[in-house]
Amino acid sequence: METSEFIRKLTGRYLWLNLLAMALTIALLVLGVSVAMDIYTRHGESITIPDVRKHSYEASRKALTALGMDVVINDTGYVKSLPPGTILDQLPLPGTIVKSGRTIYLTINASDSPTLVLPDIIDNCSLREAMARLSALGFKLNPPQYVSGERDWVYGITANGKSLSYGDRVSIESKLTIQVGDGHRNAADSIYMTDIPDDYGMDGFDTGNEGSMEVEEAGGSGDDFEIIE
């Protein structure tokens, strides 16, 4: 190909039209991707999350969904002074700026107080161990109640005047009273000597009587005899 012909083709209208078409195509692709990304990420859109804590769940759900938020209950708690269904916490926190469609996680107040399972401590551990285990589990304790028995040994547990057993479920609002031994035996625990059988040998035992005592022979003869001390 001669140089003049190559220059003529290089400066020809057809080539430049092709180059212009390619440039427009690339520009449109870049613009389309940019617009799509703006739509996907909601560029320029921002929503401030309101504070729905201490409001009812239904009112909070309506307010958040009206802003384009998704609402999910992910936990429950218990505050005695607040009505059931009240929002206790939210995540993200109030004032956070987000895009619409963001999921808001709520913690609501339970209708009943949570319960705890009483561990196996009755007649199984000392006062110190029982108090440590119960406190670690979250139980509330009254001062211990002392009863007759081995010192510092746990003999029972009561709540609201009711005796409890291992495995019972107790409200976290209830206070437990540990019944613990005071170190003194009950009169019912005293030891008594049983009667000595009639046929038990008398040797070595003090009759406890001064002088003589009369014994009737088994044969019923009625003969009297004396035991001289």
Long-range contacts (C-beta under 8 A, 24 or more apart in sequence): 41-99, 42-99, 42-100, 42-101, 45-99, 45-100, 46-97, 46-98, 46-99, 47-97, 47-98, 47-99, 47-100, 47-102, 48-95, 48-96, 48-97, 49-90, 49-92, 49-93, 49-94, 49-95, 49-96, 49-97, 49-98, 49-102, 49-104, 50-94, 51-90, 51-94, 51-95, 52-87, 52-90, 52-94, 52-106, 53-87, 53-88, 53-89, 53-90, 53-94, 54-82, 54-86, 54-87, 55-86, 55-87, 56-83, 56-85, 56-86, 56-87, 57-85, 57-86, 57-87, 57-106, 57-108, 58-85, 60-87, 60-106, 64-104, 67-100, 68-100, 68-101, 69-98, 69-100, 69-101, 69-102, 69-103, 69-104, 70-101, 70-102, 70-103, 70-104, 71-103, 71-104, 71-106, 72-103, 72-104, 72-105, 72-106, 73-105, 73-106, 73-107, 73-108, 74-105, 74-106, 74-107, 75-105, 75-107, 75-108, 76-107, 76-108, 76-109, 76-110, 77-107, 77-108, 77-109, 77-110, 78-109, 78-110, 78-112, 78-113, 78-114, 78-172, 79-109, 80-113, 80-173, 82-109, 83-109, 84-109, 84-110, 84-111, 85-109, 85-111, 113-171, 113-172, 113-173, 114-171, 114-172, 115-169, 115-170, 115-171, 115-172, 116-169, 116-170, 116-172, 117-167, 117-168, 117-169, 117-170, 118-157, 118-164, 118-165, 118-166, 118-167, 118-168, 118-169, 118-170, 119-166, 120-166, 121-154, 121-157, 121-166, 122-154, 122-155, 122-156, 122-157, 122-164, 122-165, 122-166, 123-153, 123-154, 123-155, 123-156, 124-154, 125-154, 126-152, 126-153, 126-154, 127-152, 127-153, 127-154, 127-178, 127-180, 128-152, 130-154, 130-157, 130-178, 130-180, 131-178, 134-176, 134-178, 138-172, 139-170, 139-172, 139-176, 140-172, 140-173, 140-174, 140-175, 140-176, 141-175, 141-176, 141-177, 141-178, 142-175, 142-176, 142-177, 143-177, 144-177, 144-178, 144-179, 144-180, 145-177, 145-178, 145-179, 145-180, 146-179, 146-180, 146-181, 146-182, 147-179, 147-180, 147-181, 147-182, 148-181, 148-182, 148-184, 148-185, 148-186, 148-189, 149-180, 149-181, 149-182, 149-183, 149-184, 149-185, 149-186, 150-181, 150-183, 151-181, 151-182, 151-183, 152-180, 152-181, 152-183, 153-180, 153-181, 154-178, 154-179, 154-180, 155-179, 155-180, 155-181
